[in-house]
């Protein structure tokens, strides 16, 4: 505590301790703007672990153009540690706001507002070829008195549209196709529909304050009952018919038939009431028109289908990176997190007393985000001291100029 980085950023506290290190709070001594600082250790890491760190920084930097992604504002390199300075969200994560403060349960206006923001962030990530693979309330930060949310923690993100990384993420939020315990050789699944499934579980969290099931597999009795009766969730949760229909579109067992984000946004905007105990007046929206939703095929039949569709992918990162296959720890409280109490799962330990000088370069020009459907948001206020090391500039230029060609799949 008290260490000063770059002559002006002072570490003031600890936000969380993860499996690989510490996330600090910090303040700019010249502007008094608070930040969070992720310490990534370089010493003792295997080359594969170091590549994971580089991949997270690279993908987070690309995605942070969007206002609903936590801004990555500065990277500082020392000989033994990398300090990643990111936007500080003092109101904590979405998990604590739901479970401890009950901010969104019964308040359809706030739940709809933040879920639409989350849809915008994930859709933007998908549009630039980034798939999060660990969407959950612990990885979503809250600002603006609960009215704004920002996506964080790209430690498990990938650029593979088709992936073989089974069991990647948190079990509560994984899609069924991601959870095969003994996948067939060379089997794979699509990354985007897996993220959409996770969004559905988050929607249940926001509106009902709980998870629909512990795991979306046939061994889970609740999920098995849902597969047999698509109205089952209405018997255990206070869902309206409209929201139950939306969830049926999200929790489609066949990922090829699962709802897309634009379709999901339209249904959310038209939904007049999420739960039976919602009392908050809703903004004016077009009336909801129920649609016939076909019943999914049986779960056993679904599990026998092999997803082999080949989708062109973005080129590999500057250094070829293997997939990340380690499933996170599931806490006894029901919160599944790879980082304990911290949303920053891959922060690494760093010597707080290090006096190694830091190296900096000028900021690269950040790419301009394409137009996306979104309301007005509160954005961070960057200062003039933000700079990025050469490796980030090279990675960004690589992704912007390299032709999109298929690359070999990495099988864990």
C-alpha positions, 0 to 999 in steps of 0.5 A, a space after each residue: 500500500 502506498 506505492 506510487 506508479 508512474 510518479 502519480 498513481 498511488 495504490 490505496 487499497 485492495 479490491 480483491 485477491 484472486 488465484 493469480 494475485 491482487 486487484 488494487 484501488 488507486 488514485 491519480 494524485 494530480 486529478 484525484 480520479 480513482 482507478 482499479 489496478 490489476 497486477 499481473 506477475 511475470 515471474 515464475 509463469 510458464 509461457 502458456 500462462 504468459 500468453 493467457 495474460 497477453 490475450 486477455 489484455 489484447 481482447 479487453 483493449 479491443 472491446 473497451 471501445 464500447 461504453 458498456 465495457 470497463 475501460 482499459 486505460 493504461 498498461 505499465 510494464 516492469 521487469 517482474 510485473 505488468 500493471 493494468 489500469 482500468 476504470 474503477 466502478 465503486 458500486 461493485 459487481 452485479 452479483 452483490 447488487 442483486 443478492 445484497 441490495 436487491 436492486 433489480 428484483 421487482 423493478 422491471 425498468 432498471 432490470 430492462 435498462 441494464 440488460 439492454 446495455 449488457 446485450 449491446 456490450 456482448 453484441 459489440 464484442 461478437 461483431 469484432 470477433 470476441 466471445 466472452 465465455 464467462 458471462 455472469 453477474 460477478 463479471 459485470 460492474 455497476 455504476 451510476 447508482 445501478 443504472 449503468 453496467 459494464 462488462 469486465 474480465 476477459 480472462 476466458 475470452 476467445 476469438 474462435 467462433 467454433 471452439 473445443 474448450 469444453 467446461 470453459 466458464 462458470 457452471 451455472 451459466 454454461 450452455 448444455 453443449 459446453 458441458 460435455 464431460 467426455 467430448 468426442 475427438 475433434 468435436 466442437 461448438 459455437 461460441 456465440 450461442 454459448 454467450 447467449 445462453 449465459 445472458 438468459 441465466 443473467 436475465 433470470 438473476 436480474 428479475 428473480 434473484 436466483 438461478 434457474 438451475 445449478 447446471 444445464 445438464 440432464 443430471 440436474 433435476 430442475 433442468 431435466 424438468 424444464 426440458 420435459 415441460 417448457 412451462 416448468 420455470 413458471 411453477 418455481 419462479 414468478 415469471 410472466 408469460 411474456 418472460 417465459 416465452 423469451 427464456 424459451 427462445 434463449 434456452 433452446 437446446 439446439 444452438 443453431 436455433 437459439 435466439 440471436 441478440 437482435 431478436 432478443 433485444 426486440 423481445 425485451 423492449 416489447 416485454 411489458 412485465 417480467 415478473 408477477 410481483 413487478 410494481 414499478 411503472 414501465 416506460 412506453 413500449 410497443 405491445 407484446 405479441 406472443 409467438 408460437 414457440 416450438 417445443 425442443 427435441 428431447 435432451 438425449 437426442 440433442 446430445 447425440 447431434 454433432 455440431 460440425 459447421 465450419 465458420 470462418 474465423 478471425 486470424 490468431 493473435 500475434 502469438 498463437 495462443 492455446 485455449 483455456 480449459 480450466 473450469 472455475 471454482 464453484 463457491 458454496 454460496 452458489 456463486 460460481 467464480 474463478 476468482 473468489 470474491 474478485 471479478 478479476 479472475 486472472 490478476 497475478 501477484 506483484 511485488 508491491 515494493 518493486 522499484 523497477 522503472 516502468 516503460 511507456 509509449 504514446 497511445 495508439 489511436 483506438 478504433 472507432 466502434 461501429 454504430 450499435 443500438 444503445 441509449 445514452 450512457 455515462 462514460 469514463 473520463 480519461 486523462 492525458 497520461 494514458 499510454 500503451 506499450 508497443 505490444 498492444 499497438 502491434 496487436 491492434 494493428 495486426 487485427 485491423 490489417 490482417 485478412 480474415 482467413 480460417 486458422 487451425 483449431 486448438 484442441 485442449 
